[in-house]
């Protein structure tokens, strides 16, 4: 454990911030996103409440996977960047889920909240890119050649 420069503590703190931002966004989108309205009786189905938890779980697993990777010499800036990027991604997911337009079809208007369906999937994919970048980033020791042993 690398205690003297605080890299492990930063990793856990910023990963926790990223995970909290994922689930805060998922919960708020599940509450405030428009419902899927279909059928002659205009039944409401909270589509975001049914599907967002799955994509939030996948994004959480990806963020935790990046944090579990042993990146030698990684700085707090790398982990803070991950937290800011993931938090920004899921803020966009929340805003797109709640405020994007709906598709309205038919004489009994079926309203499909396309943003509430698509944005969590896009958020999980974007979180995967950030997590792969963080997990694959070379730390200070590896950049200087200190950890390269062939």
Long-range contacts (C-beta under 8 A, 24 or more apart in sequence): 6-76, 7-73, 7-74, 7-75, 7-76, 7-79, 7-139, 10-75, 10-76, 10-79, 10-80, 11-67, 11-74, 11-79, 12-67, 13-79, 14-76, 14-79, 14-80, 14-82, 14-83, 15-63, 15-64, 15-66, 15-67, 15-79, 15-82, 15-83, 17-83, 17-87, 18-63, 18-82, 18-83, 18-86, 18-87, 19-60, 19-63, 19-64, 21-83, 21-86, 21-87, 21-90, 21-91, 22-56, 22-59, 22-60, 22-63, 22-86, 22-90, 22-127, 23-56, 23-60, 24-90, 25-56, 25-90, 25-91, 25-93, 25-94, 25-123, 26-52, 26-53, 26-55, 26-56, 26-90, 26-120, 28-94, 28-98, 29-93, 29-94, 29-97, 29-98, 29-116, 29-119, 29-120, 32-97, 32-98, 33-97, 33-98, 33-113, 33-115, 33-116, 34-98, 34-102, 34-111, 34-113, 34-116, 35-111, 35-113, 36-110, 36-111, 36-112, 36-113, 37-109, 37-110, 37-111, 38-110, 38-111, 39-108, 39-110, 40-108, 42-108, 47-113, 47-116, 47-117, 48-97, 48-113, 48-116, 48-117, 48-120, 51-117, 51-120, 52-97, 52-116, 52-120, 54-120, 55-120, 55-121, 55-123, 55-124, 56-120, 56-124, 58-124, 58-127, 59-86, 59-90, 59-123, 59-124, 59-127, 59-128, 62-124, 62-127, 62-128, 62-131, 63-127, 63-131, 65-131, 65-135, 66-130, 66-131, 66-132, 66-134, 66-135, 69-134, 69-135, 71-134, 71-135, 71-137, 71-138, 71-139, 72-139, 72-141, 72-142, 72-147, 73-138, 73-139, 73-140, 73-141, 73-142, 73-143, 73-146, 73-147, 74-137, 74-139, 74-140, 75-139, 75-140, 78-134, 78-137, 78-139, 79-134, 81-134, 82-130, 82-131, 82-134, 85-130, 86-127, 86-130, 89-123, 89-126, 89-127, 89-130, 90-123, 90-127, 92-119, 92-123, 93-119, 93-120, 93-122, 93-123
